[in-house]
Amino acid sequence: MLSPIYGSQFSETSYGFRPNRYCEMAIIKLLEYFNDGYTWIIDIDLQKFFDTVCHDKLIAIIMKTIHGGELVSLIRKYLVSGVMENGVIRPTKVGTPQGGNLSPLLSNVMLNELDKEPEKRGLRFTRYADDCIIVVQSEKVANRVMESITKFIEKKLGNVF
């Protein structure tokens, strides 16, 4: 139900956890960029992204598209349902359940916010799951983009890498 709604919103250069999109496609896209002279790489790896997703920020992003309170409530219940460790259920206040059917889609919903930023700036990039590579043509631009994207991630997504 959610995949068709969000699938059309996702970036063309987002490849992880999407139907008919593969890691190899992201690599081929990067090779195209390299062949066009974009050889400086900004490698963004969001550390423990799935474990650190802020539920409130994710729900706020979801509510921009989904206006039904019942569905949003169900998603929140999924997020806080807890994890079992050594036979004991521990509540989850952050993160998306690893291995959960909905977690890959929710991660793409959250990381679509990241995708919009380089798109808005006209930058060339690919993202597979929580790994994003932006390519530029000079060291000076690479340093500037790295600094500004870092600030964006910390402010908008609440995650550090």
PyMOL commands that place a pseudoatom at each C-alpha (Angstrom):
pseudoatom trace, name=CA, resn=MET, resi=1, chain=A, elem=C, hetatm=0, pos=[0.000, 0.000, 0.000]
pseudoatom trace, name=CA, resn=LEU, resi=2, chain=A, elem=C, hetatm=0, pos=[2.802, 2.444, 0.821]
pseudoatom trace, name=CA, resn=SER, resi=3, chain=A, elem=C, hetatm=0, pos=[5.273, 1.404, -1.893]
pseudoatom trace, name=CA, resn=PRO, resi=4, chain=A, elem=C, hetatm=0, pos=[3.248, 2.776, -4.828]
pseudoatom trace, name=CA, resn=ILE, resi=5, chain=A, elem=C, hetatm=0, pos=[2.642, 6.033, -2.977]
pseudoatom trace, name=CA, resn=TYR, resi=6, chain=A, elem=C, hetatm=0, pos=[6.289, 6.637, -2.156]
pseudoatom trace, name=CA, resn=GLY, resi=7, chain=A, elem=C, hetatm=0, pos=[7.875, 4.929, -5.165]
pseudoatom trace, name=CA, resn=SER, resi=8, chain=A, elem=C, hetatm=0, pos=[6.963, 7.837, -7.407]
pseudoatom trace, name=CA, resn=GLN, resi=9, chain=A, elem=C, hetatm=0, pos=[8.519, 10.304, -4.944]
pseudoatom trace, name=CA, resn=PHE, resi=10, chain=A, elem=C, hetatm=0, pos=[11.885, 8.553, -4.728]
pseudoatom trace, name=CA, resn=SER, resi=11, chain=A, elem=C, hetatm=0, pos=[14.913, 9.766, -6.637]
pseudoatom trace, name=CA, resn=GLU, resi=12, chain=A, elem=C, hetatm=0, pos=[15.888, 8.089, -9.887]
pseudoatom trace, name=CA, resn=THR, resi=13, chain=A, elem=C, hetatm=0, pos=[19.367, 7.635, -8.399]
pseudoatom trace, name=CA, resn=SER, resi=14, chain=A, elem=C, hetatm=0, pos=[18.150, 5.765, -5.313]
pseudoatom trace, name=CA, resn=TYR, resi=15, chain=A, elem=C, hetatm=0, pos=[18.665, 2.036, -5.728]
pseudoatom trace, name=CA, resn=GLY, resi=16, chain=A, elem=C, hetatm=0, pos=[18.425, 0.227, -2.389]
pseudoatom trace, name=CA, resn=PHE, resi=17, chain=A, elem=C, hetatm=0, pos=[15.323, -1.745, -1.381]
pseudoatom trace, name=CA, resn=ARG, resi=18, chain=A, elem=C, hetatm=0, pos=[13.372, -0.778, -4.482]
pseudoatom trace, name=CA, resn=PRO, resi=19, chain=A, elem=C, hetatm=0, pos=[11.718, -3.024, -7.050]
pseudoatom trace, name=CA, resn=ASN, resi=20, chain=A, elem=C, hetatm=0, pos=[13.783, -3.636, -10.188]
pseudoatom trace, name=CA, resn=ARG, resi=21, chain=A, elem=C, hetatm=0, pos=[16.741, -1.620, -8.857]
pseudoatom trace, name=CA, resn=TYR, resi=22, chain=A, elem=C, hetatm=0, pos=[20.054, -3.209, -7.996]
pseudoatom trace, name=CA, resn=CYS, resi=23, chain=A, elem=C, hetatm=0, pos=[23.432, -2.299, -6.591]
pseudoatom trace, name=CA, resn=GLU, resi=24, chain=A, elem=C, hetatm=0, pos=[24.965, -2.856, -10.028]
pseudoatom trace, name=CA, resn=MET, resi=25, chain=A, elem=C, hetatm=0, pos=[22.745, -0.090, -11.422]
pseudoatom trace, name=CA, resn=ALA, resi=26, chain=A, elem=C, hetatm=0, pos=[24.144, 2.358, -8.871]
pseudoatom trace, name=CA, resn=ILE, resi=27, chain=A, elem=C, hetatm=0, pos=[27.690, 1.372, -9.868]
pseudoatom trace, name=CA, resn=ILE, resi=28, chain=A, elem=C, hetatm=0, pos=[26.920, 1.837, -13.561]
pseudoatom trace, name=CA, resn=LYS, resi=29, chain=A, elem=C, hetatm=0, pos=[25.476, 5.293, -12.833]
pseudoatom trace, name=CA, resn=LEU, resi=30, chain=A, elem=C, hetatm=0, pos=[28.667, 6.224, -10.955]
pseudoatom trace, name=CA, resn=LEU, resi=31, chain=A, elem=C, hetatm=0, pos=[30.778, 5.031, -13.879]
pseudoatom trace, name=CA, resn=GLU, resi=32, chain=A, elem=C, hetatm=0, pos=[28.772, 7.298, -16.170]
pseudoatom trace, name=CA, resn=TYR, resi=33, chain=A, elem=C, hetatm=0, pos=[29.515, 10.228, -13.865]
pseudoatom trace, name=CA, resn=PHE, resi=34, chain=A, elem=C, hetatm=0, pos=[33.226, 9.348, -13.771]
pseudoatom trace, name=CA, resn=ASN, resi=35, chain=A, elem=C, hetatm=0, pos=[33.318, 9.205, -17.569]
pseudoatom trace, name=CA, resn=ASP, resi=36, chain=A, elem=C, hetatm=0, pos=[31.783, 12.698, -17.617]
pseudoatom trace, name=CA, resn=GLY, resi=37, chain=A, elem=C, hetatm=0, pos=[34.663, 14.029, -15.487]
pseudoatom trace, name=CA, resn=TYR, resi=38, chain=A, elem=C, hetatm=0, pos=[33.082, 13.885, -12.043]
pseudoatom trace, name=CA, resn=THR, resi=39, chain=A, elem=C, hetatm=0, pos=[35.941, 12.149, -10.270]
pseudoatom trace, name=CA, resn=TRP, resi=40, chain=A, elem=C, hetatm=0, pos=[35.962, 13.700, -6.795]
pseudoatom trace, name=CA, resn=ILE, resi=41, chain=A, elem=C, hetatm=0, pos=[33.956, 11.506, -4.428]
pseudoatom trace, name=CA, resn=ILE, resi=42, chain=A, elem=C, hetatm=0, pos=[32.007, 12.460, -1.316]
pseudoatom trace, name=CA, resn=ASP, resi=43, chain=A, elem=C, hetatm=0, pos=[31.255, 9.136, 0.375]
pseudoatom trace, name=CA, resn=ILE, resi=44, chain=A, elem=C, hetatm=0, pos=[28.457, 9.340, 2.922]
pseudoatom trace, name=CA, resn=ASP, resi=45, chain=A, elem=C, hetatm=0, pos=[27.959, 6.308, 5.134]
pseudoatom trace, name=CA, resn=LEU, resi=46, chain=A, elem=C, hetatm=0, pos=[25.355, 6.923, 7.813]
pseudoatom trace, name=CA, resn=GLN, resi=47, chain=A, elem=C, hetatm=0, pos=[26.654, 4.972, 10.799]
pseudoatom trace, name=CA, resn=LYS, resi=48, chain=A, elem=C, hetatm=0, pos=[24.090, 2.639, 12.307]
pseudoatom trace, name=CA, resn=PHE, resi=49, chain=A, elem=C, hetatm=0, pos=[21.378, 4.449, 10.349]
pseudoatom trace, name=CA, resn=PHE, resi=50, chain=A, elem=C, hetatm=0, pos=[18.692, 1.805, 10.849]
pseudoatom trace, name=CA, resn=ASP, resi=51, chain=A, elem=C, hetatm=0, pos=[19.394, 1.716, 14.599]
pseudoatom trace, name=CA, resn=THR, resi=52, chain=A, elem=C, hetatm=0, pos=[19.285, 5.498, 15.002]
pseudoatom trace, name=CA, resn=VAL, resi=53, chain=A, elem=C, hetatm=0, pos=[16.300, 6.662, 12.934]
pseudoatom trace, name=CA, resn=CYS, resi=54, chain=A, elem=C, hetatm=0, pos=[14.435, 9.283, 14.966]
pseudoatom trace, name=CA, resn=HIS, resi=55, chain=A, elem=C, hetatm=0, pos=[10.811, 8.135, 15.091]
pseudoatom trace, name=CA, resn=ASP, resi=56, chain=A, elem=C, hetatm=0, pos=[9.404, 11.652, 15.437]
pseudoatom trace, name=CA, resn=LYS, resi=57, chain=A, elem=C, hetatm=0, pos=[11.310, 12.917, 12.397]
pseudoatom trace, name=CA, resn=LEU, resi=58, chain=A, elem=C, hetatm=0, pos=[10.298, 9.892, 10.349]
pseudoatom trace, name=CA, resn=ILE, resi=59, chain=A, elem=C, hetatm=0, pos=[6.626, 10.257, 11.323]
pseudoatom trace, name=CA, resn=ALA, resi=60, chain=A, elem=C, hetatm=0, pos=[6.739, 13.978, 10.467]
pseudoatom trace, name=CA, resn=ILE, resi=61, chain=A, elem=C, hetatm=0, pos=[8.083, 13.105, 7.009]
pseudoatom trace, name=CA, resn=ILE, resi=62, chain=A, elem=C, hetatm=0, pos=[5.445, 10.407, 6.547]
pseudoatom trace, name=CA, resn=MET, resi=63, chain=A, elem=C, hetatm=0, pos=[2.673, 12.824, 7.534]
pseudoatom trace, name=CA, resn=LYS, resi=64, chain=A, elem=C, hetatm=0, pos=[3.627, 15.107, 4.622]
pseudoatom trace, name=CA, resn=THR, resi=65, chain=A, elem=C, hetatm=0, pos=[2.247, 12.384, 2.329]
pseudoatom trace, name=CA, resn=ILE, resi=66, chain=A, elem=C, hetatm=0, pos=[-0.006, 10.155, 4.451]
pseudoatom trace, name=CA, resn=HIS, resi=67, chain=A, elem=C, hetatm=0, pos=[-2.867, 12.053, 6.032]
pseudoatom trace, name=CA, resn=GLY, resi=68, chain=A, elem=C, hetatm=0, pos=[-4.757, 9.111, 7.497]
pseudoatom trace, name=CA, resn=GLY, resi=69, chain=A, elem=C, hetatm=0, pos=[-4.272, 9.039, 11.243]
pseudoatom trace, name=CA, resn=GLU, resi=70, chain=A, elem=C, hetatm=0, pos=[-4.902, 5.307, 11.508]
pseudoatom trace, name=CA, resn=LEU, resi=71, chain=A, elem=C, hetatm=0, pos=[-2.124, 4.405, 9.083]
pseudoatom trace, name=CA, resn=VAL, resi=72, chain=A, elem=C, hetatm=0, pos=[0.346, 6.782, 10.733]
pseudoatom trace, name=CA, resn=SER, resi=73, chain=A, elem=C, hetatm=0, pos=[-0.601, 5.365, 14.133]
pseudoatom trace, name=CA, resn=LEU, resi=74, chain=A, elem=C, hetatm=0, pos=[-0.022, 1.832, 12.848]
pseudoatom trace, name=CA, resn=ILE, resi=75, chain=A, elem=C, hetatm=0, pos=[3.435, 2.817, 11.542]
pseudoatom trace, name=CA, resn=ARG, resi=76, chain=A, elem=C, hetatm=0, pos=[4.327, 4.358, 14.911]
pseudoatom trace, name=CA, resn=LYS, resi=77, chain=A, elem=C, hetatm=0, pos=[3.215, 1.183, 16.690]
pseudoatom trace, name=CA, resn=TYR, resi=78, chain=A, elem=C, hetatm=0, pos=[5.438, -0.833, 14.352]
pseudoatom trace, name=CA, resn=LEU, resi=79, chain=A, elem=C, hetatm=0, pos=[8.399, 1.428, 15.159]
pseudoatom trace, name=CA, resn=VAL, resi=80, chain=A, elem=C, hetatm=0, pos=[7.985, 1.156, 18.942]
pseudoatom trace, name=CA, resn=SER, resi=81, chain=A, elem=C, hetatm=0, pos=[6.973, -2.515, 19.019]
pseudoatom trace, name=CA, resn=GLY, resi=82, chain=A, elem=C, hetatm=0, pos=[10.306, -3.481, 20.559]
pseudoatom trace, name=CA, resn=VAL, resi=83, chain=A, elem=C, hetatm=0, pos=[12.980, -6.065, 19.925]
pseudoatom trace, name=CA, resn=MET, resi=84, chain=A, elem=C, hetatm=0, pos=[13.595, -9.367, 21.611]
pseudoatom trace, name=CA, resn=GLU, resi=85, chain=A, elem=C, hetatm=0, pos=[17.014, -9.847, 23.196]
pseudoatom trace, name=CA, resn=ASN, resi=86, chain=A, elem=C, hetatm=0, pos=[17.745, -13.074, 25.062]
pseudoatom trace, name=CA, resn=GLY, resi=87, chain=A, elem=C, hetatm=0, pos=[14.026, -13.832, 25.292]
pseudoatom trace, name=CA, resn=VAL, resi=88, chain=A, elem=C, hetatm=0, pos=[13.139, -10.414, 26.721]
pseudoatom trace, name=CA, resn=ILE, resi=89, chain=A, elem=C, hetatm=0, pos=[11.281, -7.731, 24.753]
pseudoatom trace, name=CA, resn=ARG, resi=90, chain=A, elem=C, hetatm=0, pos=[13.028, -4.370, 24.972]
pseudoatom trace, name=CA, resn=PRO, resi=91, chain=A, elem=C, hetatm=0, pos=[11.139, -1.239, 23.883]
pseudoatom trace, name=CA, resn=THR, resi=92, chain=A, elem=C, hetatm=0, pos=[12.511, 0.673, 20.894]
pseudoatom trace, name=CA, resn=LYS, resi=93, chain=A, elem=C, hetatm=0, pos=[12.599, 4.449, 21.156]
pseudoatom trace, name=CA, resn=VAL, resi=94, chain=A, elem=C, hetatm=0, pos=[14.702, 4.972, 18.021]
pseudoatom trace, name=CA, resn=GLY, resi=95, chain=A, elem=C, hetatm=0, pos=[15.494, 3.000, 14.897]
pseudoatom trace, name=CA, resn=THR, resi=96, chain=A, elem=C, hetatm=0, pos=[13.582, 0.755, 12.549]
pseudoatom trace, name=CA, resn=PRO, resi=97, chain=A, elem=C, hetatm=0, pos=[13.215, -2.955, 13.329]
pseudoatom trace, name=CA, resn=GLN, resi=98, chain=A, elem=C, hetatm=0, pos=[16.045, -4.799, 11.570]
pseudoatom trace, name=CA, resn=GLY, resi=99, chain=A, elem=C, hetatm=0, pos=[14.648, -7.448, 9.274]
pseudoatom trace, name=CA, resn=GLY, resi=100, chain=A, elem=C, hetatm=0, pos=[11.154, -6.014, 9.453]
pseudoatom trace, name=CA, resn=ASN, resi=101, chain=A, elem=C, hetatm=0, pos=[9.168, -6.008, 6.216]
pseudoatom trace, name=CA, resn=LEU, resi=102, chain=A, elem=C, hetatm=0, pos=[8.387, -2.307, 6.472]
pseudoatom trace, name=CA, resn=SER, resi=103, chain=A, elem=C, hetatm=0, pos=[11.847, -1.115, 7.583]
pseudoatom trace, name=CA, resn=PRO, resi=104, chain=A, elem=C, hetatm=0, pos=[13.444, -0.878, 4.108]
pseudoatom trace, name=CA, resn=LEU, resi=105, chain=A, elem=C, hetatm=0, pos=[10.596, 1.273, 2.813]
pseudoatom trace, name=CA, resn=LEU, resi=106, chain=A, elem=C, hetatm=0, pos=[10.651, 3.480, 5.911]
pseudoatom trace, name=CA, resn=SER, resi=107, chain=A, elem=C, hetatm=0, pos=[14.407, 3.940, 5.546]
pseudoatom trace, name=CA, resn=ASN, resi=108, chain=A, elem=C, hetatm=0, pos=[13.914, 5.043, 1.943]
pseudoatom trace, name=CA, resn=VAL, resi=109, chain=A, elem=C, hetatm=0, pos=[11.190, 7.467, 3.032]
pseudoatom trace, name=CA, resn=MET, resi=110, chain=A, elem=C, hetatm=0, pos=[13.609, 9.012, 5.522]
pseudoatom trace, name=CA, resn=LEU, resi=111, chain=A, elem=C, hetatm=0, pos=[16.607, 8.984, 3.190]
pseudoatom trace, name=CA, resn=ASN, resi=112, chain=A, elem=C, hetatm=0, pos=[14.565, 10.472, 0.365]
pseudoatom trace, name=CA, resn=GLU, resi=113, chain=A, elem=C, hetatm=0, pos=[14.994, 13.696, 2.324]
pseudoatom trace, name=CA, resn=LEU, resi=114, chain=A, elem=C, hetatm=0, pos=[18.745, 13.296, 1.845]
pseudoatom trace, name=CA, resn=ASP, resi=115, chain=A, elem=C, hetatm=0, pos=[18.275, 12.564, -1.875]
pseudoatom trace, name=CA, resn=LYS, resi=116, chain=A, elem=C, hetatm=0, pos=[16.333, 15.779, -2.379]
pseudoatom trace, name=CA, resn=GLU, resi=117, chain=A, elem=C, hetatm=0, pos=[19.252, 17.899, -1.173]
pseudoatom trace, name=CA, resn=PRO, resi=118, chain=A, elem=C, hetatm=0, pos=[21.844, 17.020, -3.872]
pseudoatom trace, name=CA, resn=GLU, resi=119, chain=A, elem=C, hetatm=0, pos=[19.045, 16.943, -6.462]
pseudoatom trace, name=CA, resn=LYS, resi=120, chain=A, elem=C, hetatm=0, pos=[18.052, 20.477, -5.500]
pseudoatom trace, name=CA, resn=ARG, resi=121, chain=A, elem=C, hetatm=0, pos=[21.682, 21.549, -5.943]
pseudoatom trace, name=CA, resn=GLY, resi=122, chain=A, elem=C, hetatm=0, pos=[22.041, 19.823, -9.303]
pseudoatom trace, name=CA, resn=LEU, resi=123, chain=A, elem=C, hetatm=0, pos=[24.671, 17.415, -7.958]
pseudoatom trace, name=CA, resn=ARG, resi=124, chain=A, elem=C, hetatm=0, pos=[25.331, 13.954, -9.346]
pseudoatom trace, name=CA, resn=PHE, resi=125, chain=A, elem=C, hetatm=0, pos=[24.881, 11.163, -6.822]
pseudoatom trace, name=CA, resn=THR, resi=126, chain=A, elem=C, hetatm=0, pos=[23.691, 7.645, -6.169]
pseudoatom trace, name=CA, resn=ARG, resi=127, chain=A, elem=C, hetatm=0, pos=[22.342, 6.093, -3.014]
pseudoatom trace, name=CA, resn=TYR, resi=128, chain=A, elem=C, hetatm=0, pos=[22.030, 2.460, -2.073]
pseudoatom trace, name=CA, resn=ALA, resi=129, chain=A, elem=C, hetatm=0, pos=[20.369, 1.957, 1.320]
pseudoatom trace, name=CA, resn=ASP, resi=130, chain=A, elem=C, hetatm=0, pos=[22.243, 4.195, 3.785]
pseudoatom trace, name=CA, resn=ASP, resi=131, chain=A, elem=C, hetatm=0, pos=[25.309, 4.681, 1.567]
pseudoatom trace, name=CA, resn=CYS, resi=132, chain=A, elem=C, hetatm=0, pos=[25.338, 7.754, -0.643]
pseudoatom trace, name=CA, resn=ILE, resi=133, chain=A, elem=C, hetatm=0, pos=[28.035, 8.849, -3.065]
pseudoatom trace, name=CA, resn=ILE, resi=134, chain=A, elem=C, hetatm=0, pos=[28.098, 12.353, -4.496]
pseudoatom trace, name=CA, resn=VAL, resi=135, chain=A, elem=C, hetatm=0, pos=[30.584, 13.115, -7.267]
pseudoatom trace, name=CA, resn=VAL, resi=136, chain=A, elem=C, hetatm=0, pos=[31.931, 16.511, -8.264]
pseudoatom trace, name=CA, resn=GLN, resi=137, chain=A, elem=C, hetatm=0, pos=[34.670, 17.856, -10.523]
pseudoatom trace, name=CA, resn=SER, resi=138, chain=A, elem=C, hetatm=0, pos=[37.088, 19.467, -8.053]
pseudoatom trace, name=CA, resn=GLU, resi=139, chain=A, elem=C, hetatm=0, pos=[38.528, 19.160, -4.572]
pseudoatom trace, name=CA, resn=LYS, resi=140, chain=A, elem=C, hetatm=0, pos=[37.285, 22.624, -3.633]
pseudoatom trace, name=CA, resn=VAL, resi=141, chain=A, elem=C, hetatm=0, pos=[33.697, 21.732, -4.534]
pseudoatom trace, name=CA, resn=ALA, resi=142, chain=A, elem=C, hetatm=0, pos=[34.036, 18.350, -2.788]
pseudoatom trace, name=CA, resn=ASN, resi=143, chain=A, elem=C, hetatm=0, pos=[35.082, 20.018, 0.478]
pseudoatom trace, name=CA, resn=ARG, resi=144, chain=A, elem=C, hetatm=0, pos=[32.270, 22.569, 0.264]
pseudoatom trace, name=CA, resn=VAL, resi=145, chain=A, elem=C, hetatm=0, pos=[29.633, 19.919, -0.509]
pseudoatom trace, name=CA, resn=MET, resi=146, chain=A, elem=C, hetatm=0, pos=[30.879, 17.613, 2.254]
pseudoatom trace, name=CA, resn=GLU, resi=147, chain=A, elem=C, hetatm=0, pos=[30.601, 20.395, 4.814]
pseudoatom trace, name=CA, resn=SER, resi=148, chain=A, elem=C, hetatm=0, pos=[27.135, 21.521, 3.739]
pseudoatom trace, name=CA, resn=ILE, resi=149, chain=A, elem=C, hetatm=0, pos=[25.718, 18.009, 3.355]
pseudoatom trace, name=CA, resn=THR, resi=150, chain=A, elem=C, hetatm=0, pos=[27.048, 17.100, 6.810]
pseudoatom trace, name=CA, resn=LYS, resi=151, chain=A, elem=C, hetatm=0, pos=[25.210, 20.074, 8.311]
pseudoatom trace, name=CA, resn=PHE, resi=152, chain=A, elem=C, hetatm=0, pos=[22.060, 19.147, 6.405]
pseudoatom trace, name=CA, resn=ILE, resi=153, chain=A, elem=C, hetatm=0, pos=[22.148, 15.539, 7.664]
pseudoatom trace, name=CA, resn=GLU, resi=154, chain=A, elem=C, hetatm=0, pos=[22.739, 16.548, 11.267]
pseudoatom trace, name=CA, resn=LYS, resi=155, chain=A, elem=C, hetatm=0, pos=[19.901, 19.093, 11.182]
pseudoatom trace, name=CA, resn=LYS, resi=156, chain=A, elem=C, hetatm=0, pos=[17.317, 17.317, 9.018]
pseudoatom trace, name=CA, resn=LEU, resi=157, chain=A, elem=C, hetatm=0, pos=[17.920, 13.652, 9.738]
pseudoatom trace, name=CA, resn=GLY, resi=158, chain=A, elem=C, hetatm=0, pos=[19.552, 13.814, 13.155]
pseudoatom trace, name=CA, resn=ASN, resi=159, chain=A, elem=C, hetatm=0, pos=[22.228, 11.337, 12.132]
pseudoatom trace, name=CA, resn=VAL, resi=160, chain=A, elem=C, hetatm=0, pos=[26.006, 11.554, 12.000]
pseudoatom trace, name=CA, resn=PHE, resi=161, chain=A, elem=C, hetatm=0, pos=[28.424, 9.581, 9.870]
for i in range(1, 161): cmd.bond("trace and resi %d" % i, "trace and resi %d" % (i + 1))
show_as sticks, trace
zoom trace
